[in-house]
Amino acid sequence: MKIKAAVLHQSGGHSRPYTESRPLTIEKVEVEKPGKEEVLIKIKAAGLCHSDLSVIDGNRPRLMPMVLGHEASGIITELGEDVKDFEVGDHVVFAFLPSCGRCEYCMSGRAALCNPGAKS
């Protein structure tokens, strides 16, 4: 399936402001069907955070090309094999750090401090 994505082809060397140097290009990329324990999500909103900006400016080296925008929300459109706890049509949000959803930190709204999730 073809989707639109914000793609970074080169890290570092881009002058600021990025609205002028335009390090990201919107392109159509091929996405495979979800594999085991994966879901396909139709993105409704996405943002670039400090982590993404650190990739653009070269402070967090990554393999290129790379699709940016890991903080997003959307609707599950397809389930891969062995997916539990989710259904097609569920509204979801992405998080940079995994969380278990059951520990004291997760239950008190501080999922970024989740130790069990960080181990997964």
All heavy atoms as an XYZ file, in Angstrom:
903
protein
N       0.833     -1.159      0.000
C       0.000      0.000      0.000
C       0.890      1.238      0.000
O       1.887      1.304      0.693
C      -0.893     -0.025      1.255
C      -1.389      1.317      1.668
S      -2.232      1.455      3.260
C      -3.212      0.021      3.345
N       0.524      2.233     -0.795
C       1.265      3.499     -0.852
C       0.641      4.488      0.131
O      -0.580      4.608      0.210
C       1.219      4.084     -2.251
C       1.999      3.291     -3.280
C       3.388      3.800     -3.356
C       4.100      3.136     -4.535
N       5.472      3.473     -4.578
N       1.509      5.194      0.883
C       1.066      6.223      1.815
C       1.923      7.468      1.628
O       3.005      7.405      1.045
C       1.163      5.743      3.281
C       2.638      5.490      3.650
C       0.314      4.513      3.515
C       2.898      5.473      5.123
N       1.462      8.591      2.148
C       2.278      9.806      2.167
C       3.019      9.867      3.488
O       2.466      9.532      4.536
C       1.401     11.048      2.041
C       0.858     11.286      0.669
C       0.093     12.593      0.654
C      -0.543     12.833     -0.682
N      -1.319     14.091     -0.669
N       4.283     10.305      3.439
C       5.101     10.385      4.642
C       6.083     11.545      4.534
O       6.473     11.944      3.437
C       5.865      9.074      4.846
N       6.482     12.067      5.711
C       7.524     13.087      5.788
C       8.861     12.356      5.842
O       9.177     11.695      6.824
C       7.335     13.953      7.024
N       9.645     12.439      4.790
C      10.871     11.658      4.650
C      12.095     12.569      4.745
O      12.159     13.623      4.107
C      10.884     10.905      3.300
C      12.151     10.078      3.155
C       9.644     10.023      3.166
N      13.052     12.137      5.555
C      14.340     12.812      5.679
C      15.377     11.958      4.963
O      15.540     10.783      5.286
C      14.714     12.968      7.159
C      16.054     13.627      7.461
C      16.032     15.097      7.026
C      16.370     13.511      8.940
N      16.066     12.524      3.989
C      17.073     11.773      3.224
C      18.486     12.016      3.711
O      19.372     11.199      3.479
C      16.975     12.121      1.732
C      15.778     11.538      1.071
N      15.744     10.262      0.586
C      14.547     12.064      0.852
C      14.563     10.009      0.074
N      13.806     11.088      0.233
N      18.723     13.155      4.378
C      20.068     13.487      4.845
C      19.977     14.149      6.207
O      19.217     15.087      6.409
C      20.744     14.444      3.861
C      22.113     14.905      4.306
C      22.669     15.979      3.375
O      22.184     16.189      2.282
N      23.693     16.656      3.838
N      20.768     13.645      7.139
C      20.814     14.202      8.485
C      21.975     15.192      8.577
O      23.062     14.932      8.067
C      21.009     13.061      9.492
O      20.959     13.531     10.801
N      21.738     16.320      9.242
C      22.792     17.329      9.390
C      22.942     18.180      8.149
O      22.493     17.831      7.059
N      23.558     19.338      8.334
C      23.851     20.208      7.202
C      22.693     21.067      6.722
O      22.822     21.735      5.702
N      21.574     21.057      7.436
C      20.430     21.868      7.034
C      20.433     23.164      7.841
O      20.526     23.143      9.064
C      19.114     21.125      7.279
C      19.049     19.797      6.607
N      18.847     19.659      5.259
C      19.172     18.545      7.106
C      18.842     18.375      4.948
N      19.039     17.681      6.048
N      20.326     24.278      7.148
C      20.288     25.550      7.864
C      18.893     25.794      8.421
O      17.902     25.299      7.912
C      20.709     26.691      6.934
O      19.818     26.772      5.842
N      18.875     26.551      9.514
C      17.592     26.934     10.115
C      17.215     28.308      9.608
O      18.098     29.097      9.292
C      17.719     26.927     11.633
C      17.906     25.521     12.142
C      17.950     25.518     13.647
N      18.288     24.177     14.106
C      17.653     23.560     15.088
N      16.693     24.152     15.733
N      18.002     22.353     15.435
N      15.973     28.616      9.508
C      14.840     27.789      9.890
C      14.571     26.700      8.852
O      14.793     26.890      7.655
C      13.674     28.771      9.974
C      14.050     29.864      9.027
C      15.555     29.945      9.067
N      14.076     25.578      9.350
C      13.804     24.436      8.474
C      12.647     24.707      7.518
O      12.510     24.034      6.494
C      13.528     23.175      9.289
C      14.732     22.688     10.071
C      14.585     22.124     11.326
C      16.019     22.779      9.551
C      15.684     21.669     12.046
C      17.117     22.339     10.258
C      16.939     21.781     11.502
O      18.022     21.326     12.211
N      11.839     25.711      7.838
C      10.772     26.084      6.901
C      11.357     26.634      5.608
O      10.693     26.610      4.575
C       9.819     27.135      7.517
O      10.590     28.254      7.961
C       9.020     26.549      8.664
N      12.605     27.090      5.672
C      13.264     27.593      4.459
C      14.179     26.554      3.828
O      14.200     26.388      2.618
C      14.036     28.873      4.780
C      13.121     30.015      5.127
C      13.874     31.287      5.487
O      15.087     31.378      5.206
O      13.227     32.184      6.059
N      14.965     25.822      4.634
C      15.887     24.831      4.060
C      15.157     23.552      3.649
O      15.656     22.799      2.820
C      17.016     24.505      5.041
O      16.511     23.916      6.221
N      13.993     23.295      4.242
C      13.098     22.194      3.866
C      13.800     20.834      3.803
O      13.858     20.207      2.740
C      12.387     22.524      2.577
C      11.660     23.881      2.669
C      10.795     24.225      1.501
N       9.707     23.336      1.253
C       8.520     23.365      1.883
N       8.301     24.250      2.812
N       7.584     22.513      1.571
N      14.307     20.335      4.941
C      14.995     19.047      4.945
C      14.063     17.851      4.726
O      14.520     16.787      4.308
C      15.630     18.984      6.327
C      14.799     19.882      7.170
C      14.333     20.980      6.258
N      12.775     18.034      4.990
C      11.807     16.952      4.804
C      11.081     17.113      3.479
O      10.794     18.229      3.051
C      10.768     16.951      5.929
C      11.296     16.712      7.325
C      10.178     16.898      8.343
C      11.890     15.325      7.446
N      10.798     15.979      2.851
C       9.967     15.992      1.653
C       8.769     15.092      1.902
O       8.886     14.064      2.579
C      10.746     15.500      0.417
O      11.280     14.196      0.681
C      11.877     16.448      0.071
N       7.620     15.492      1.381
C       6.430     14.654      1.478
C       6.439     13.755      0.252
O       6.438     14.236     -0.886
C       5.139     15.498      1.539
C       5.207     16.495      2.689
C       3.919     14.579      1.658
C       5.392     15.879      4.062
N       6.484     12.444      0.517
C       6.616     11.475     -0.570
C       5.644     10.325     -0.372
O       5.177     10.082      0.740
C       8.032     10.887     -0.581
C       9.122     11.892     -0.741
C      10.503     11.265     -0.644
O      10.628     10.032     -0.809
O      11.448     12.019     -0.387
N       5.399      9.606     -1.449
C       4.640      8.367     -1.338
C       5.642      7.241     -1.095
O       6.646      7.127     -1.797
C       3.832      8.102     -2.601
C       2.664      9.048     -2.738
C       1.713      8.602     -3.805
C       0.517      9.534     -3.798
N      -0.543      9.043     -4.642
N       5.373      6.449     -0.044
C       6.232      5.312      0.276
C       5.374      4.053      0.383
O       4.170      4.130      0.647
C       7.017      5.528      1.596
C       7.964      6.705      1.475
C       6.091      5.728      2.760
N       5.986      2.924      0.173
C       5.292      1.637      0.228
C       5.311      1.100      1.655
O       6.357      1.076      2.299
C       5.978      0.630     -0.706
C       5.271     -0.686     -0.847
C       3.972     -0.597     -1.633
O       3.871      0.267     -2.543
O       3.066     -1.377     -1.334
N       4.155      0.704      2.162
C       4.029      0.112      3.492
C       3.487     -1.301      3.324
O       2.494     -1.526      2.621
C       3.076      0.933      4.389
C       2.838      0.239      5.715
C       3.636      2.324      4.604
N       4.142     -2.245      3.969
C       3.687     -3.633      3.917
C       2.482     -3.846      4.817
O       2.224     -3.060      5.729
C       4.815     -4.566      4.366
C       6.029     -4.505      3.479
C       7.172     -5.368      4.003
O       7.010     -6.024      5.055
O       8.216     -5.366      3.355
N       1.765     -4.929      4.594
C       0.676     -5.305      5.488
C       1.264     -5.568      6.864
O       2.424     -5.927      6.989
C      -0.025     -6.561      4.971
C      -0.843     -6.329      3.717
C      -1.750     -7.514      3.475
C      -2.835     -7.172      2.492
N      -3.857     -6.309      3.024
N       0.468     -5.378      7.919
C       1.009     -5.600      9.266
C       1.430     -7.053      9.471
O       0.732     -7.979      9.044
C      -0.140     -5.213     10.193
C      -1.350     -5.121      9.352
C      -0.912     -4.956      7.931
N       2.588     -7.220     10.100
C       3.098     -8.545     10.413
C       2.595     -9.020     11.765
O       1.691     -8.430     12.369
N       3.226    -10.050     12.263
C       2.849    -10.628     13.552
C       2.952     -9.558     14.650
O       3.969     -8.880     14.763
C       3.767    -11.803     13.861
C       3.415    -12.536     15.122
C       4.309    -13.740     15.334
C       4.006    -14.343     16.665
N       3.738    -15.743     16.625
N       1.874     -9.423     15.420
C       1.780     -8.476     16.538
C       1.933     -7.019     16.107
O       2.359     -6.174     16.884
C       2.766     -8.839     17.648
C       2.517    -10.213     18.235
C       3.492    -10.586     19.326
O       4.597    -10.011     19.382
O       3.146    -11.454     20.135
N       1.583     -6.701     14.866
C       1.622     -5.326     14.370
C       0.217     -4.888     13.967
O      -0.644     -5.721     13.679
C       2.540     -5.206     13.147
C       3.993     -5.438     13.442
C       4.859     -5.312     12.195
O       4.356     -5.482     11.065
O       6.049     -5.032     12.364
N       0.005     -3.584     13.941
C      -1.249     -3.019     13.457
C      -0.947     -1.963     12.411
O       0.128     -1.372     12.406
C      -2.094     -2.395     14.602
C      -2.509     -3.451     15.605
C      -1.359     -1.265     15.292
N      -1.900     -1.742     11.519
C      -1.799     -0.666     10.544
C      -2.728      0.438     11.018
O      -3.892      0.180     11.364
C      -2.214     -1.145      9.157
C      -2.087     -0.138      8.029
C      -0.634      0.277      7.815
C      -2.662     -0.706      6.743
N      -2.215      1.656     11.075
C      -2.970      2.776     11.620
C      -3.067      3.882     10.579
O      -2.061      4.291      9.989
C      -2.287      3.327     12.894
C      -2.209      2.220     13.943
C      -3.021      4.555     13.415
C      -1.330      2.555     15.117
N      -4.285      4.388     10.374
C      -4.477      5.574      9.533
C      -4.232      6.779     10.417
O      -4.949      7.027     11.386
C      -5.890      5.613      8.955
C      -6.104      6.802      8.066
C      -7.449      6.780      7.397
C      -7.527      7.975      6.460
N      -8.611      7.838      5.515
N      -3.179      7.525     10.112
C      -2.779      8.667     10.923
C      -3.749      9.819     10.690
O      -4.016     10.200      9.559
C      -1.345      9.112     10.575
C      -0.356      7.964     10.745
C      -0.951     10.334     11.407
C      -0.256      7.414     12.123
N      -4.230     10.376     11.791
C      -5.110     11.540     11.728
C      -4.364     12.813     12.102
O      -4.724     13.893     11.664
C      -6.316     11.352     12.651
C      -7.253     10.251     12.190
C      -7.842     10.621     10.854
C      -8.984      9.737     10.461
N      -9.659     10.205      9.259
N      -3.341     12.688     12.957
C      -2.530     13.847     13.351
C      -1.154     13.349     13.759
O      -1.024     12.282     14.340
C      -3.180     14.589     14.515
N      -0.126     14.116     13.404
C       1.244     13.764     13.784
C       2.035     15.039     14.001
O       1.700     16.079     13.449
C       1.919     12.906     12.707
N       3.060     14.927     14.815
C       3.901     16.084     15.068
C       5.359     15.687     15.118
O       5.689     14.513     15.300
N       6.212     16.659     14.932
C       7.641     16.440     15.083
C       8.040     16.953     16.457
O       7.666     18.056     16.846
C       8.424     17.177     14.005
C       8.173     16.730     12.572
C       9.032     17.537     11.622
C       8.432     15.256     12.404
N       8.794     16.152     17.184
C       9.225     16.553     18.517
C      10.730     16.827     18.510
O      11.392     16.748     17.480
C       8.870     15.474     19.533
S       9.911     14.016     19.412
N      11.255     17.094     19.684
C      12.683     17.390     19.817
C      13.540     16.228     19.310
O      14.599     16.451     18.723
C      13.008     17.717     21.275
C      14.379     18.252     21.448
N      15.451     17.447     21.747
C      14.862     19.514     21.328
C      16.538     18.191     21.822
N      16.212     19.439     21.580
N      13.104     14.992     19.535
C      13.856     13.824     19.038
C      13.983     13.869     17.520
O      15.049     13.594     16.961
C      13.164     12.523     19.444
O      13.081     12.420     20.829
N      12.897     14.212     16.829
C      12.935     14.308     15.373
C      13.867     15.427     14.925
O      14.646     15.265     13.984
C      11.530     14.570     14.817
C      10.580     13.419     15.050
O      10.935     12.276     14.707
O       9.473     13.657     15.564
N      13.805     16.571     15.607
C      14.687     17.686     15.255
C      16.155     17.316     15.466
O      17.025     17.743     14.710
C      14.324     18.930     16.065
C      12.941     19.509     15.768
C      12.646     20.679     16.703
C      12.811     19.924     14.316
N      16.419     16.488     16.483
C      17.795     16.028     16.729
C      18.282     15.106     15.629
O      19.476     15.031     15.353
C      17.875     15.318     18.086
O      17.614     16.216     19.131
N      17.384     14.391     14.987
C      17.757     13.567     13.830
C      18.041     14.476     12.639
O      19.032     14.300     11.928
C      16.651     12.537     13.502
C      16.975     11.806     12.207
C      16.490     11.538     14.646
N      17.184     15.462     12.434
C      17.382     16.381     11.308
C      18.719     17.095     11.413
O      19.467     17.180     10.438
C      16.230     17.410     11.218
C      14.931     16.711     10.827
C      16.558     18.511     10.201
C      13.695     17.601     10.913
N      19.064     17.596     12.606
C      20.310     18.369     12.726
C      21.561     17.509     12.892
O      22.669     18.014     12.962
C      20.212     19.431     13.818
C      20.171     18.874     15.236
O      20.538     17.710     15.467
O      19.767     19.639     16.136
N      21.398     16.182     12.973
C      22.540     15.276     13.022
C      23.000     14.879     14.408
O      23.957     14.117     14.551
N      22.331     15.351     15.464
C      22.725     14.984     16.827
C      22.306     13.576     17.229
O      22.824     13.042     18.207
C      22.152     15.995     17.836
C      22.890     17.306     17.780
O      24.098     17.345     17.603
N      22.157     18.400     17.891
N      21.371     12.995     16.525
C      20.945     11.605     16.741
C      21.082     10.871     15.412
O      20.114     10.783     14.658
C      19.495     11.533     17.209
C      19.288     11.895     18.623
C      17.851     11.630     19.005
N      17.717     11.911     20.418
C      16.857     11.318     21.200
N      16.026     10.424     20.723
N      16.794     11.616     22.468
N      22.235     10.349     15.117
C      22.430      9.679     13.825
C      21.490      8.477     13.660
O      21.304      7.697     14.590
C      23.883      9.216     13.871
C      24.523     10.028     14.942
C      23.447     10.355     15.928
N      20.884      8.374     12.514
C      19.999      7.276     12.169
C      20.262      6.882     10.722
O      20.813      7.651      9.944
C      18.522      7.672     12.323
C      18.103      8.058     13.730
C      18.074      6.828     14.637
N      17.518      7.120     15.932
C      18.214      7.416     17.025
N      19.524      7.523     16.959
N      17.618      7.617     18.175
N      19.823      5.676     10.376
C      19.908      5.246      8.983
C      18.957      6.089      8.146
O      17.850      6.389      8.581
C      19.548      3.767      8.855
C      20.509      2.772      9.510
C      19.966      1.352      9.389
C      21.892      2.863      8.861
N      19.376      6.446      6.960
C      18.571      7.262      6.054
C      18.226      6.441      4.827
O      18.995      5.564      4.457
C      19.339      8.518      5.632
C      19.643      9.477      6.761
S      18.159     10.258      7.360
C      18.547     10.358      9.107
N      17.128      6.719      4.167
C      16.110      7.701      4.517
C      15.286      7.232      5.713
O      15.250      6.046      6.040
C      15.258      7.794      3.251
C      15.393      6.461      2.609
C      16.794      5.982      2.940
N      14.615      8.201      6.351
C      13.830      7.910      7.549
C      12.531      8.707      7.512
O      12.530      9.869      7.125
C      14.637      8.297      8.786
C      13.938      8.048     10.078
S      15.010      8.537     11.458
C      13.964      8.057     12.812
N      11.441      8.055      7.926
C      10.159      8.740      8.072
C      10.096      9.287      9.488
O      10.317      8.567     10.460
C       8.978      7.780      7.807
C       7.648      8.462      8.122
C       9.000      7.281      6.373
N       9.823     10.575      9.623
C       9.745     11.210     10.938
C       8.287     11.374     11.365
O       7.383     11.298     10.555
C      10.440     12.562     10.914
C      11.933     12.542     10.599
C      12.503     13.952     10.646
C      12.680     11.648     11.557
N       8.100     11.633     12.668
C       6.763     11.881     13.190
C       6.227     10.741     14.028
O       5.151     10.230     13.764
N       6.990     10.308     15.041
C       6.576      9.159     15.853
C       5.549      9.517     16.922
O       5.037      8.636     17.587
C       7.797      8.488     16.509
C       8.572      9.409     17.398
N       9.697     10.061     16.956
C       8.375      9.813     18.667
C      10.168     10.817     17.934
N       9.374     10.693     18.982
N       5.235     10.789     17.093
C       4.183     11.190     18.021
C       2.947     11.489     17.194
O       2.870     12.507     16.506
C       4.624     12.404     18.834
C       5.757     12.057     19.778
C       6.179     13.215     20.657
O       5.699     14.353     20.455
O       6.996     12.967     21.557
N       1.978     10.569     17.239
C       0.821     10.671     16.352
C      -0.408     10.037     16.980
O      -0.326      9.385     18.019
C       1.144      9.985     15.022
N      -1.525     10.240     16.308
C      -2.760      9.572     16.699
C      -3.472      9.134     15.432
O      -3.259      9.696     14.354
C      -3.653     10.498     17.525
O      -4.072     11.593     16.750
N      -4.293      8.110     15.573
C      -4.999      7.611     14.404
C      -5.964      6.504     14.745
O      -6.292      6.273     15.913
N      -6.403      5.801     13.708
C      -7.405      4.746     13.842
C      -6.840      3.457     13.249
O      -6.315      3.465     12.129
C      -8.694      5.146     13.111
C      -9.240      6.452     13.700
C      -9.743      4.035     13.206
C     -10.369      7.061     12.913
N      -6.951      2.368     13.984
C      -6.469      1.068     13.496
C      -7.339      0.623     12.328
O      -8.562      0.576     12.437
C      -6.475      0.012     14.619
C      -5.473      0.407     15.702
C      -6.175     -1.376     14.050
C      -5.444     -0.536     16.901
N      -6.682      0.303     11.209
C      -7.409     -0.141     10.013
C      -7.199     -1.616      9.700
O      -7.969     -2.192      8.945
C      -6.992      0.687      8.776
O      -5.588      0.527      8.554
C      -7.332      2.153      8.968
N      -6.144     -2.196     10.266
C      -5.855     -3.606      9.974
C      -5.034     -4.204     11.100
O      -4.175     -3.534     11.669
C      -5.076     -3.687      8.653
C      -5.062     -5.041      8.015
C      -4.455     -5.011      6.608
O      -4.478     -3.948      5.956
O      -3.949     -6.071      6.192
N      -5.314     -5.478     11.407
C      -4.593     -6.186     12.464
C      -3.716     -7.272     11.868
O      -4.141     -7.990     10.967
C      -5.578     -6.846     13.443
C      -6.588     -5.948     14.136
C      -7.561     -6.801     14.952
C      -5.890     -4.936     15.014
N      -2.502     -7.400     12.392
C      -1.641     -8.503     12.024
C      -1.954     -9.721     12.883
O      -2.775     -9.657     13.820
N      -1.292    -10.795     12.599
C      -1.479    -12.052     13.334
C      -1.119    -11.874     14.815
O      -0.170    -11.160     15.147
C      -0.572    -13.121     12.704
C      -0.667    -14.476     13.332
C       0.336    -15.451     12.723
O       0.890    -15.165     11.645
O       0.557    -16.493     13.342
N      -1.883    -12.505     15.674
C      -1.640    -12.539     17.125
C      -1.774    -11.184     17.825
O      -1.244    -11.000     18.916
C      -0.259    -13.125     17.458
C      -0.150    -14.592     17.081
O      -1.186    -15.286     17.062
O       0.976    -15.046     16.803
N      -2.486    -10.231     17.249
C      -2.727     -8.960     17.932
C      -3.835     -9.168     18.952
O      -4.901     -9.685     18.626
C      -3.103     -7.837     16.940
C      -3.556     -6.595     17.685
C      -1.929     -7.528     16.034
N      -3.558     -8.775     20.178
C      -4.528     -8.892     21.255
C      -4.812     -7.492     21.787
O      -3.992     -6.598     21.693
C      -3.981     -9.773     22.373
C      -3.672    -11.198     21.927
C      -3.003    -11.980     23.039
C      -2.687    -13.394     22.639
N      -1.599    -13.530     21.719
N      -5.948     -7.305     22.388
C      -6.333     -6.062     23.056
C      -6.650     -4.899     22.122
O      -6.891     -3.789     22.593
C      -5.267     -5.603     24.068
C      -4.974     -6.652     25.130
O      -5.929     -7.336     25.558
O      -3.807     -6.789     25.518
N      -6.632     -5.094     20.811
C      -6.976     -4.041     19.867
C      -7.935     -4.585     18.823
O      -7.919     -5.776     18.517
C      -5.734     -3.490     19.147
C      -4.797     -2.750     20.041
C      -3.646     -3.358     20.509
C      -5.060     -1.440     20.413
C      -2.772     -2.686     21.341
C      -4.192     -0.750     21.249
C      -3.046     -1.382     21.716
N      -8.741     -3.685     18.263
C      -9.661     -4.051     17.194
C      -9.602     -3.004     16.095
O      -9.233     -1.847     16.347
C     -11.098     -4.126     17.730
C     -11.308     -5.217     18.758
C     -12.750     -5.271     19.245
O     -13.636     -4.675     18.593
O     -12.977     -5.912     20.273
N      -9.976     -3.395     14.883
C     -10.088     -2.428     13.802
C     -11.097     -1.368     14.237
O     -12.145     -1.679     14.799
C     -10.531     -3.126     12.493
C     -10.906     -2.101     11.438
C      -9.435     -4.049     11.987
N     -10.747     -0.112     14.026
C     -11.601      0.998     14.416
C     -11.203      1.652     15.723
O     -11.693      2.733     16.054
N     -10.311      1.003     16.500
C      -9.842      1.607     17.751
C      -9.050      2.872     17.459
O      -8.237      2.907     16.531
C      -8.935      0.648     18.535
C      -9.684     -0.436     19.268
O     -10.928     -0.372     19.353
O      -9.019     -1.368     19.772
N      -9.292      3.911     18.256
C      -8.518      5.148     18.185
C      -7.314      4.990     19.105
O      -7.460      4.563     20.251
C      -9.361      6.337     18.634
C     -10.466      6.658     17.680
N     -10.520      7.844     16.991
C     -11.535      5.939     17.274
C     -11.588      7.845     16.213
N     -12.227      6.707     16.370
N      -6.122      5.312     18.609
C      -4.890      5.111     19.373
C      -3.980      6.331     19.274
O      -4.116      7.139     18.359
C      -4.122      3.857     18.886
C      -4.916      2.587     19.144
C      -3.783      3.956     17.407
N      -3.083      6.455     20.245
C      -2.030      7.468     20.201
C      -0.694      6.758     20.315
O      -0.585      5.711     20.945
C      -2.170      8.522     21.324
C      -3.413      9.358     21.126
C      -2.160      7.885     22.679
N       0.319      7.321     19.692
C       1.665      6.758     19.738
C       2.429      7.413     20.876
O       2.230      8.592     21.160
C       2.442      7.042     18.470
C       1.834      6.535     17.196
C       0.598      5.929     17.144
C       2.541      6.679     16.025
C       0.073      5.478     15.957
C       2.024      6.230     14.826
C       0.790      5.634     14.784
N       3.328      6.669     21.459
C       4.200      7.216     22.492
C       5.636      6.853     22.153
O       5.913      5.765     21.660
C       3.834      6.653     23.865
N       6.540      7.783     22.427
C       7.952      7.541     22.151
C       8.491      6.418     23.030
O       9.278      5.601     22.587
C       8.753      8.824     22.376
C      10.205      8.697     22.043
C      10.624      8.504     20.751
C      11.160      8.774     23.039
C      11.964      8.393     20.432
C      12.510      8.671     22.740
C      12.902      8.477     21.431
N       8.053      6.380     24.283
C       8.485      5.342     25.215
C       7.347      4.371     25.458
O       6.213      4.788     25.690
C       8.908      5.957     26.556
C      10.080      6.929     26.490
C      10.264      7.608     27.833
C      11.348      6.191     26.094
N       7.623      3.064     25.434
C       6.557      2.099     25.711
C       6.135      2.169     27.172
O       6.908      2.571     28.040
C       7.200      0.749     25.385
C       8.660      0.975     25.351
C       8.902      2.432     25.136
N       4.907      1.777     27.431
C       4.415      1.720     28.810
C       3.560      0.469     28.975
O       2.937      0.008     28.019
C       3.615      2.972     29.150
O       2.515      3.096     28.287
N       3.539     -0.041     30.198
C       2.796     -1.281     30.454
C       1.316     -1.030     30.681
O       0.482     -1.905     30.469
C       3.392     -2.024     31.650
S       3.054     -1.236     33.255
N       0.968      0.180     31.143
C      -0.423      0.510     31.395
C      -0.953      0.039     32.729
O      -2.105      0.293     33.070
N      -0.133     -0.653     33.522
C      -0.616     -1.243     34.773
C       0.183     -0.856     36.015
O      -0.295     -1.036     37.118
C      -0.624     -2.774     34.647
C      -1.581     -3.292     33.586
C      -1.496     -4.797     33.413
N      -0.205     -5.262     32.939
C       0.210     -5.217     31.672
N      -0.562     -4.718     30.752
N       1.390     -5.672     31.322
N       1.391     -0.347     35.850
C       2.217     -0.034     37.024
C       1.739      1.269     37.682
O       0.867      1.969     37.167
C       3.691      0.069     36.643
S       4.115      1.555     35.685
N       2.321      1.602     38.822
C       1.934      2.807     39.558
C       2.090      4.070     38.708
O       1.230      4.951     38.712
C       2.782      2.927     40.829
C       2.475      4.152     41.656
C       3.368      4.285     42.880
O       4.021      3.297     43.263
O       3.401      5.389     43.441
N       3.194      4.158     37.956
C       3.419      5.336     37.129
C       2.356      5.449     36.031
O       1.807      6.525     35.796
C       4.812      5.318     36.499
C       5.917      5.548     37.495
C       6.910      4.598     37.690
C       5.979      6.723     38.238
C       7.935      4.804     38.594
C       6.993      6.944     39.147
C       7.976      5.984     39.327
O       8.985      6.203     40.225
N       2.080      4.346     35.355
C       1.074      4.375     34.291
C      -0.296      4.728     34.843
O      -1.026      5.536     34.254
C       1.010      3.023     33.582
S       2.454      2.679     32.543
N      -0.645      4.152     35.974
C      -1.966      4.382     36.560
C      -2.124      5.812     37.079
O      -3.243      6.295     37.220
C      -2.232      3.386     37.695
C      -2.240      1.931     37.224
S      -3.459      1.601     35.955
C      -4.925      1.506     36.942
N      -1.006      6.500     37.340
C      -1.100      7.875     37.835
C      -0.864      8.908     36.730
O      -0.677     10.089     37.012
C      -0.101      8.096     38.983
O       1.230      7.990     38.505
N      -0.859      8.454     35.452
C      -0.712      9.387     34.340
C       0.706      9.786     34.027
O       0.935     10.755     33.305
N       1.697      9.054     34.561
C       3.108      9.375     34.303
C       3.795      8.214     33.582
O       4.829      7.710     33.989
C       3.807      9.698     35.618
C       3.157     10.897     36.323
C       3.785     11.246     37.613
N       3.820     10.069     38.495
C       4.453     10.027     39.657
N       5.106     11.064     40.104
N       4.426      8.941     40.385
N       3.204      7.809     32.463
C       3.673      6.631     31.728
C       5.111      6.750     31.232
O       5.776      5.736     31.008
C       2.742      6.343     30.563
N       5.629      7.955     31.077
C       7.013      8.126     30.627
C       8.012      7.575     31.638
O       9.170      7.348     31.300
C       7.307      9.600     30.349
N       7.566      7.332     32.882
C       8.443      6.793     33.923
C       8.282      5.284     34.103
O       8.870      4.698     35.008
C       8.156      7.496     35.259
C       8.342      9.021     35.235
C       7.899      9.607     36.569
C       9.792      9.364     34.950
N       7.513      4.632     33.241
C       7.210      3.209     33.353
C       8.462      2.347     33.182
O       9.083      2.351     32.121
C       6.167      2.819     32.301
S       5.808      1.064     32.224
N       8.838      1.620     34.230
C       9.999      0.729     34.144
C       9.700     -0.542     33.367
O      10.507     -0.951     32.538
C      10.529      0.402     35.543
C      11.258      1.577     36.155
O      11.955      2.287     35.456
N      11.070      1.795     37.438
N       8.571     -1.226     33.616
C       8.291     -2.446     32.823
C       8.230     -2.166     31.323
O       8.738     -2.944     30.526
C       6.933     -2.923     33.357
C       6.850     -2.353     34.731
C       7.569     -1.027     34.663
N       7.630     -1.053     30.938
C       7.536     -0.720     29.513
C       8.889     -0.427     28.900
O       9.154     -0.774     27.760
N       9.763      0.224     29.665
C      11.092      0.569     29.140
C      11.927     -0.672     28.884
O      12.848     -0.645     28.078
C      11.813      1.484     30.140
N      11.604     -1.783     29.548
C      12.355     -3.030     29.356
C      11.896     -3.795     28.126
O      12.572     -4.702     27.682
C      12.205     -3.918     30.586
C      12.885     -3.341     31.817
C      12.655     -4.203     33.026
C      13.250     -3.550     34.265
N      12.933     -4.306     35.485
N      10.719     -3.447     27.575
C      10.196     -4.209     26.433
C      10.781     -3.766     25.125
O      11.468     -2.828     24.993
C       8.674     -4.090     26.385
O       8.255     -2.755     26.284
